[in-house]
Amino acid sequence: MKKKFDICGIGNGLLDKQYKVPLSFINEIGYTIDQMTLVDQDEQLRIISLLEKHQYQSISACGGSATNSLVAAS
């Protein structure tokens, strides 16, 4: 017998945005592929501005551990 539960998640709402870019863009912004780089807000805004300037294709998805946990539980 399948049990039914009411579930509530509390967490910060996050939005993951992914862009499809050529390798030349990675070189343009001064990064290397196959590594993670933590950036501050100013650097993030600089990169977003360049992405928008080039009009690269993007997709958005909700994220965060609370959201992911609710999706897994449903």
Secondary structure, DSSP 4 states (H G I P E B T S, - for coil): -------------EEEEEE---HHHHHHTT--TT------HHHHHHHHHHHHHHT--EEEEEESHHHHHHHHH-
